[in-house]
Amino acid sequence: MAAAAAATAAAKGNGGGGGRAGAGDASGTRKKKGPGPLATAYLVIYNVVMTAGWLVIAVGLVRAYLAKGSYHSLYYSIEKPLKFFQTGALLEILHCAIGIVPSSVVLTSFQVMSRVFLIWAVTHSVKEVQSEDSVLLFVIAWTITEIIRYSFYTFSLLNHLPYLIKWARYTLFIVLYPMGVSGELLTIYAALPFVRQAGLYSISLPNKYNFSFDYYAFLILIMISYIPIFPQLYFHMIHQRRKILSHTEEHKKFE
């Protein structure tokens, strides 16, 4: 769900649904009006900070691996910055709501909240899964994706986008998206028995509100939702990659 949401941003021809925190990609023939000077300055600072934050997470993973000599349980070494910077992405919903980023508030909310949900409502809430290798799988996929994404937005806002970053944004998802989805699904699956045993976040009848909620069943429904979402978005992203990178190559020929 979280990787699928991130993929939705990558699938947009402008490099992130109008820019989940950044400027549009000049991938089309028609250029869209960008944010004003003050908004642009703020967005550049925001994207630089977020790029640096995910770089901190990447460095933390490498340092922990070198220190331990093992990739097991590396989550604990980057838990705090991961929670901080992924939760910080909630600002991107505000960016859309106030109009400094021309993207759908609903779509952006889905994109951001799906990851925040996985971090807080699954990984944080079910301590037993934090040592699972599947967590490291989606953390690595997210980290590489976000470093590229925020760098992409920063350079786009400055109207100086290196081709390498553009290529990486529209190419590495081929591996990172399935990798992230696999990690997310395996992590939710690993959490299921603990959620069921503890009755986590579940509400049973009878109660004064005459309302029940089964968090265990809810997580299963989330896992099932990946089945229609993953192939649709993945192949759409492949199509967008051909369209955007081929346009770049054509543009180079005319220069």
N, C-alpha and C positions, 0 to 999 in steps of 0.2 A: 504493500500500500504506500509506504513512504518512498520507496524507489520508483514506484509507478508515478507518484506525484512529482518527484523530481524530474522524471522523464518527460512529463507533460511540459515542463518549462523548456527542456532541451528540444522538444519536438516543434516548438513554435519557430517560425521562420525568422523571427526577430531576436532569437537567442534567449528566450525566457519569458514568453507570454507578455511581451511588451516590456520586458525587463522586470524581474521580480524585485530588483533593487537597483537596476542599472538602465542604461540606455539601450535603444533598439539597435539591432545589428543591421548594417547596411547591406542586407542580403537581397533586397528587392529593388525594383527599379524606381519605386516611389518612396521618397524619404519622408519620415514622419517628424513633426515638430517636436523637439526635445524639451526638457524642463528648463526653467529660467536659470540665470546665473547663480543665485543663492541656492536653489534646489540642486543644481548640478554640483556645486561645491560640497554641499552636505552629502549627496549621494556618493561622490568620489571618496570622501572621508569614511563614510559608512562601509563602502566596499573594500577600501584599503584595510580598515580595521578587521573586517570579517576575513579577508584573505590572510592577514597576519595571524588571526586567531586559529584558523584551520591549519596554518603552517606550524603553529605551536603544538597543535594536536599531532601532526605528522612527526615532528621532531621528538615529541614525547614518546610516541610509539617506538621510534627507532632507538632512542636512548634506553628505554625500558627493555627492549629486545636484546640490545648489546650487553646490558647489565645482567640480565637473567640468563641469557643464552637459550631462551625458549620463547615461543610465541603464545604459550598458554597464559591465560588470565592477565593479558596486557591491558584489559579494559580499566582496571583499577588505577593504572598510571596516568590515564587521561580522562577519568570520569568527570572531574570538576570542569575543566575547560570544554569538554564535549557538551555537557549540560548547559553551560553558560552560553556558548556561541550558537548552539542549535536553538536554544530558547530565544536568543537574541534575534533570530530570524523572524520572530513575531512582528518586529518593526516593519517588515515588508508588507504586512497586511495594512498597516497604517499608511505606508507610502502610497498604496493603491487607493485607499479610502479618501485621502486628501488630494489625490490627483497629480502628485509629482512623478508617479510612474503609471503609464497608460496600460494597466493590466486589470483584469477582472478581480474584484475583491473576493468573490466567491471561489474562483479557481485558485487564487493565491492562498486563501484561507485553507483550502483543502490540501494544497501542496505543503504548506508549513505545518499545519496541525497534525498531519499524518506522521511526520517525523517526530514532532514533540510528543505525540501520543506514544510512539514506540519507545522513546527515551524514558519518559516519566511513568506511563501507565503499564509498561511491560518490563523494561530492563531495570528501572529504578525500583518498581514496586515488587518485583519477584527477584529477590536477591540471589536465589539459587541459579538463575540463568546467567549471571554476570561473568561466571568463569567459563561459560560455553564458548567454543571456538567460533560458533556462528555469529556471536556478537562482534568479534574481531573482523569477521568477514564483511559485515555491513558497515562497520566503522571505517575500515580501509577504503571501501568503495565510496562512501560519503565524503571522506577526507580528500581523496584525489579529485572527486567531482566538484567539490566546493572550492578548492583552491583554484581550479581551472575556471569555474563559473564566475567567481567574484573577480578574478583577474580579467576575465573577458568583459565584465561590466565596467570595470575601472577604465580599461583602455578604450572601450567603446565611448564612454562619457568624455574622454579626452580626445576623441576622434583620431586615435592613433592605435589601431588594433593590429598587432603582429599576426601574420598569417599562421604561425605556429600555434598560437593560442586558439585561434579560430578553428584550425584543423583539429586540435586536441579536443575541443568542446564538442565537435560534431563527429568524432571518430572513436574516442576512448569509451564512449557509452556502450559500444558494441560488446565490450567485456565487462565494464563496470556495472551496467544495469542488471544483467543476469546475476552477477556476483552479489550485488546489493539485495536483490529480490530473494535470492537463495538464503542469504544471511538472515534477512528479516523473517522469512517463513520458518526457518529452522529455529530461530529464537522464540517466536510465538508458540511453535509446537512444543518446544522444551518447557515453556512456562505453563502449558495447559494442566498437567497433573498437579502442580503446586497451587494453581488458581482454584482448581476443583476441590482440592483437599482443604484449603483455607476458606473457601467461599469468598474469595477476594472480590470486593466491589459489587457483590451480588445482594439483591434484596428479595427476601422470600415472603410469601403470604403465610398467615394473615398480618396485615398492618393497617394503620389508620387511614392510609392513602389508597388502600386496595390496589397496590401496584407492585409488580414483581419484575426483577431484572436478573438475568443470568449472564454474568461476565464471561464465564467459560464458553457458553454458546455464542456470545457476541464475538469472541476472539476467533472461533471456528468460522463464523460468517465472514469475518475479515479475511481469513486465509482463503476461503472459497472465492472471494471477490477478486483475488489475483488472477484467477483462471481466465475471465474474459478481458481483464484490463491489460495484463502483460503482453499478449501477442499483438493486440490492437495498437498499443503505444509503441512497441518495439519496431514493428514494421513501418509505422508512420514516421518514426525517427530515421529509419533507414532511407525512406523516400525523401525526407527533408534534407538529409546529409547530401544525397546526390544533387538535389536542387541547389542548395546553398554553396557547396564547394565547387560545383560545375560553373555556377555563376561567377564565382571568384576567379576561376581559371579563365573564363571568357573575358572578364574585365582586364586581367593581366595582359592578354593578347592585344588588347586595344590600346594599352598604355605605351 
